[in-house]
Amino acid sequence: MPIIINIDVMLAKRKMQSKELAEKLGITPVNLSILKTGKAKGVRFDTLEAICKILACQPGDILEYREEE
């Protein structure tokens, strides 16, 4: 998949656990894991906004496009 999700990178930079982010977002750790691994079919803008607010980052810090070879 050419869209890469970098939530783990931002979590490490902010020294935050996935469980803590899931709690603050109001989603289950399983749903956060699905998003982090790129298995989600999409992400709602309000969820993306909340992630950016909690992690103090921009959407481009979380989402990355890489062309497939």
TIVODREN-856674 format. One record per residue (C-alpha): residue number from 1; x, y, z. Coordinates in Angstrom, 2 decimals, decimal comma. Example, Ala and Ser with C-alpha at 12.3 -4.5 7.8 and 13.67 -1.06 7.14 Angstrom:
(1 (12,30 -4,50 7,80))
(2 (13,67 -1,06 7,14))
END
This chain:
(1 (0,00 0,00 0,00))
(2 (1,49 3,35 -0,99))
(3 (0,04 5,22 2,04))
(4 (2,24 4,72 5,10))
(5 (0,90 5,43 8,60))
(6 (3,59 6,83 10,92))
(7 (1,68 6,90 14,20))
(8 (4,34 4,71 15,87))
(9 (7,02 7,24 14,94))
(10 (5,05 10,10 16,47))
(11 (4,22 8,05 19,57))
(12 (7,94 7,36 20,08))
(13 (8,81 11,04 19,63))
(14 (6,18 12,00 22,20))
(15 (7,11 9,12 24,54))
(16 (3,50 7,94 24,57))
(17 (2,11 4,40 24,57))
(18 (-0,49 3,25 22,04))
(19 (-2,84 2,42 24,89))
(20 (-2,70 6,00 26,17))
(21 (-3,40 7,43 22,70))
(22 (-6,33 5,04 22,22))
(23 (-7,81 6,13 25,58))
(24 (-7,46 9,82 24,71))
(25 (-9,03 9,22 21,29))
(26 (-11,89 7,20 22,76))
(27 (-11,19 4,18 20,54))
(28 (-10,15 0,64 21,37))
(29 (-6,48 -0,34 21,24))
(30 (-7,47 -2,91 18,58))
(31 (-8,91 -0,20 16,32))
(32 (-5,80 1,93 16,82))
(33 (-3,66 -1,08 15,91))
(34 (-5,65 -1,58 12,71))
(35 (-5,02 2,04 11,81))
(36 (-1,31 1,89 12,71))
(37 (-0,68 -1,20 10,60))
(38 (-2,35 0,30 7,55))
(39 (-5,13 -2,29 7,50))
(40 (-7,87 0,32 7,88))
(41 (-9,82 1,17 4,73))
(42 (-9,93 4,83 5,72))
(43 (-9,65 7,33 8,53))
(44 (-12,21 9,96 9,48))
(45 (-11,04 13,55 9,43))
(46 (-12,21 14,09 13,00))
(47 (-10,10 11,10 14,11))
(48 (-7,10 12,44 12,20))
(49 (-7,67 15,86 13,75))
(50 (-7,81 14,36 17,25))
(51 (-4,60 12,38 16,66))
(52 (-2,83 15,53 15,47))
(53 (-4,11 17,52 18,44))
(54 (-3,05 14,88 20,99))
(55 (0,36 14,29 19,40))
(56 (0,89 18,00 18,56))
(57 (1,70 17,27 14,93))
(58 (0,48 17,81 11,37))
(59 (-1,38 15,25 9,22))
(60 (1,74 14,99 7,04))
(61 (3,66 13,75 10,08))
(62 (1,29 10,79 10,29))
(63 (0,42 10,05 6,66))
(64 (3,07 9,48 4,01))
(65 (2,76 8,55 0,34))
(66 (5,32 6,22 -1,25))
(67 (5,06 5,03 -4,83))
(68 (4,97 1,30 -5,29))
(69 (7,93 -0,13 -7,17))
END
